[in-house]
Amino acid sequence: MVALGGGAMLSACGGGGAPSANAKDSDKTEVQVFENAFVCAKVTGKSREECDEMRDEAIARAEQEAPRFEALQDCESEYGAGQCVENGVGEEQAQSGRRHYSPFVVAWFSSKGNSSAPLFKSKAGGYQTANGARLGYAGAPGKYFASNRAMERVKSVPKVKAASKLAKAGGFGTRNGSWSLASRDGASTTSNSSTSGKNGSRSKGG
């Protein structure tokens, strides 16, 4: 699973003001970005249920398309501190015995004739897709330009990126807890097995 659970895991911060995408007008499609079902319903006139379906569609895509990292530190190095979550144990992990981390889904976008697609935080500001394509701000709240690359589907489930030498050496510093996608209530789980029994889980405020 990838995180955009119940709307509560969406980023509360807007992505407005992101630099425009460097692409020719003919290579860009205007899309609408939503960070939660409330905004989606207000902007589109759709019902909350319809917007929830759009959000869930984006989550489902993220579960298959989001980049995967063996080390939390590597994921956060690329997407920012607090922007990554630990995936719940699925069939692939059960077979390999490896857990992995993926970036938070902070929003989703849609355009005419296209399904909802997940968006992740860009370290340069604004949003980026699962394949790393950034959206360009279109000059109005919630409106962005997406390049042809941004509209492309990831062709296969990404492989888990092996931990870097720096991450293995603890060069990024250590974090005791991480968001768990196994639950959608905002609970935090500890990734250190030696302390999990003592500390258990603790809630993280949104």
C-alpha positions as CSV (number, residue, x, y, z in Angstrom):
1,M,0.0,0.0,0.0
2,V,1.1,3.6,-0.5
3,A,0.0,6.4,1.6
4,L,-2.9,8.7,1.0
5,G,-5.1,6.9,3.5
6,G,-8.6,8.2,4.1
7,G,-7.7,11.6,3.0
8,A,-5.9,12.2,6.4
9,M,-2.5,11.3,5.0
10,L,-2.7,13.9,2.2
11,S,-0.3,16.8,2.7
12,A,-2.1,19.9,4.0
13,C,0.2,22.2,2.2
14,G,-0.5,23.5,-1.3
15,G,1.9,23.1,-4.2
16,G,1.1,26.5,-5.8
17,G,4.0,28.6,-7.1
18,A,6.0,25.7,-8.5
19,P,8.2,26.7,-11.4
20,S,6.7,26.1,-14.8
21,A,7.6,23.0,-16.7
22,N,10.2,23.5,-19.4
23,A,8.3,22.1,-22.3
24,K,6.7,23.3,-25.5
25,D,3.0,24.2,-25.2
26,S,2.2,21.4,-27.6
27,D,3.8,18.9,-25.2
28,K,1.8,20.0,-22.2
29,T,-1.7,19.1,-20.9
30,E,-3.5,21.2,-18.3
31,V,-4.5,19.1,-15.3
32,Q,-6.3,19.8,-12.1
33,V,-4.5,18.8,-8.9
34,F,-6.4,17.9,-5.7
35,E,-5.0,17.3,-2.2
36,N,-8.2,16.0,-0.7
37,A,-11.8,15.0,-1.5
38,F,-13.2,18.2,-0.1
39,V,-11.3,20.4,-2.5
40,C,-12.1,18.0,-5.4
41,A,-15.8,18.2,-4.7
42,K,-15.8,22.0,-4.4
43,V,-13.8,22.5,-7.6
44,T,-15.4,19.9,-9.8
45,G,-19.0,19.7,-8.5
46,K,-18.6,16.0,-8.0
47,S,-19.9,14.3,-4.9
48,R,-17.6,13.3,-2.1
49,E,-18.1,9.7,-3.0
50,E,-16.9,10.4,-6.6
51,C,-13.9,12.3,-5.4
52,D,-13.1,9.5,-2.9
53,E,-13.1,7.1,-5.9
54,M,-10.7,9.3,-7.8
55,R,-8.4,9.4,-4.7
56,D,-8.6,5.7,-4.3
57,E,-7.8,5.2,-7.9
58,A,-4.6,7.3,-7.5
59,I,-3.7,5.3,-4.4
60,A,-4.1,2.0,-6.3
61,R,-1.8,3.3,-9.0
62,A,0.8,4.5,-6.4
63,E,0.9,1.1,-4.9
64,Q,2.1,-0.2,-8.3
65,E,4.1,2.8,-9.5
66,A,5.7,4.6,-6.6
67,P,9.5,4.4,-6.4
68,R,10.7,1.8,-3.8
69,F,13.7,2.1,-1.5
70,E,15.2,-0.4,0.8
71,A,16.4,2.3,3.2
72,L,14.2,5.0,4.6
73,Q,17.2,7.4,4.6
74,D,17.6,7.1,0.8
75,C,13.9,7.7,0.2
76,E,14.0,10.8,2.4
77,S,17.2,12.0,0.8
78,E,15.3,12.2,-2.5
79,Y,11.9,13.3,-1.4
80,G,12.5,15.1,1.9
81,A,12.3,14.3,5.6
82,G,9.0,12.9,6.7
83,Q,7.9,12.3,3.1
84,C,8.3,8.5,3.0
85,V,6.3,5.7,4.4
86,E,6.9,2.0,5.0
87,N,4.9,-0.3,2.8
88,G,2.7,-2.9,4.4
89,V,3.7,-6.5,3.8
90,G,2.4,-7.7,0.5
91,E,2.8,-10.9,-1.5
92,E,6.1,-9.7,-3.0
93,Q,7.5,-8.8,0.4
94,A,6.3,-12.1,1.9
95,Q,8.3,-13.9,-0.7
96,S,11.4,-11.8,-0.6
97,G,11.4,-11.0,3.1
98,R,12.3,-7.4,2.3
99,R,10.4,-4.3,3.4
100,H,10.7,-1.1,1.5
101,Y,9.8,2.6,1.7
102,S,8.0,4.8,-0.8
103,P,7.3,8.5,-1.0
104,F,4.1,9.9,0.4
105,V,1.2,10.5,-2.0
106,V,0.5,14.2,-1.3
107,A,-2.1,14.8,-4.0
108,W,-3.5,13.4,-7.3
109,F,-4.2,14.9,-10.7
110,S,-6.7,14.3,-13.4
111,S,-7.4,15.5,-16.9
112,K,-10.1,14.9,-19.5
113,G,-9.9,11.3,-20.7
114,N,-7.3,10.2,-18.2
115,S,-7.5,8.3,-15.0
116,S,-6.4,9.8,-11.7
117,A,-2.7,9.7,-11.1
118,P,-0.7,10.0,-7.8
119,L,1.6,12.9,-7.1
120,F,4.6,13.2,-4.8
121,K,6.5,16.1,-3.3
122,S,9.3,17.5,-5.4
123,K,12.3,18.7,-3.6
124,A,12.5,21.6,-6.1
125,G,9.0,22.7,-5.1
126,G,5.5,21.6,-6.3
127,Y,4.7,18.1,-7.4
128,Q,6.2,15.2,-9.4
129,T,4.9,12.0,-10.8
130,A,6.0,8.4,-10.1
131,N,8.5,8.6,-13.0
132,G,10.0,11.9,-11.7
133,A,8.3,14.3,-14.1
134,R,7.5,17.6,-12.5
135,L,4.3,19.5,-13.0
136,G,4.5,23.2,-14.1
137,Y,2.2,25.7,-12.3
138,A,-0.4,27.0,-14.7
139,G,-1.0,30.3,-12.9
140,A,-4.2,29.4,-10.9
141,P,-4.7,27.5,-7.7
142,G,-4.9,23.8,-8.4
143,K,-4.1,24.1,-12.1
144,Y,-0.9,22.7,-13.5
145,F,0.7,21.7,-16.8
146,A,1.8,18.1,-17.3
147,S,4.3,17.1,-19.9
148,N,3.8,14.0,-22.1
149,R,6.2,12.2,-19.8
150,A,4.2,13.1,-16.8
151,M,1.1,11.5,-18.4
152,E,2.9,8.2,-19.1
153,R,2.1,5.1,-17.0
154,V,5.0,3.3,-15.3
155,K,5.5,0.2,-17.4
156,S,6.3,-2.2,-14.6
157,V,6.4,-2.4,-10.8
158,P,9.6,-0.6,-9.7
159,K,12.3,-2.7,-8.2
160,V,13.4,-1.9,-4.7
161,K,16.5,0.3,-4.8
162,A,19.2,-1.3,-2.6
163,A,20.4,0.8,0.3
164,S,23.2,3.1,-0.4
165,K,26.6,2.8,1.3
166,L,25.8,6.1,3.2
167,A,22.4,4.7,4.4
168,K,24.0,1.5,5.5
169,A,26.6,3.4,7.4
170,G,24.0,5.6,9.0
171,G,25.4,8.7,7.3
172,F,22.0,10.3,7.1
173,G,21.3,10.1,10.8
174,T,18.8,7.7,12.3
175,R,15.0,7.8,12.7
176,N,13.3,5.6,15.2
177,G,9.8,5.7,13.7
178,S,8.2,5.7,10.3
179,W,4.7,5.9,8.9
180,S,3.2,2.5,8.4
181,L,0.9,1.9,5.5
182,A,-0.5,-1.2,7.2
183,S,-2.9,1.2,8.9
184,R,-4.6,4.4,7.8
185,D,-5.1,5.9,11.2
186,G,-1.9,7.9,11.3
187,A,-0.2,5.4,13.7
188,S,3.6,5.4,13.8
189,T,5.6,2.2,14.0
190,T,9.1,1.8,15.1
191,S,11.6,0.3,12.6
192,N,14.0,-0.8,15.3
193,S,13.1,-4.4,16.3
194,S,15.0,-4.1,19.5
195,T,12.8,-1.2,20.8
196,S,9.5,-2.2,19.2
197,G,8.5,-4.2,22.2
198,K,9.2,-1.4,24.6
199,N,7.8,1.5,22.8
200,G,5.0,0.0,20.7
201,S,3.3,2.5,18.4
202,R,2.6,6.1,19.0
203,S,0.2,8.4,17.2
204,K,1.5,11.2,15.0
205,G,-0.6,14.3,14.8
206,G,-1.6,15.7,11.4
